[in-house]
Amino acid sequence: MSATTKQQALRLLNEYPEERLLLRAACDEARRCAPGDFAGSWVLARLSQIIGQSDPVATGSPSWRPGLRRLTAYGLIQKTEVTRGGRRAYYRMDELDAVEQALAETERRIGEPAAQSGE
């Protein structure tokens, strides 16, 4: 496990607590697709399942996020060169365990039960 990745995840969660569920969704997709890549749209679809809304990509709802740039900027996910017809961005999460540990610590601290991956 990379201590730096865990520190970056904790920093993100401290500075942008609203990104917690998006990061959880990215972890779920990374685990589901391991060891391969996952599409950004799959993360957004998983996020909509977590928060109990219809698919934000399909509906264009206000909860739609323009992308996973913040997670990429913090080094938690990496954009790959893989695309499907140039329309779908793919990512990977090399330090999944470190990110999940940071999420679990944050969820314990705020008093929310830690989510189980793949729920």
Secondary structure, DSSP 8 states (H G I E B T S, - for coil): --HHHHHHHHHHHHH-GGGHHHHHHHHHHHHHHTTS-EEHHHHHHHHHHHHT---HHHH--TT--S-SHHHHHTTSSEEEEEESTTS-EEEE-TTHHHHHHHHHHHHHHTT-----TT-
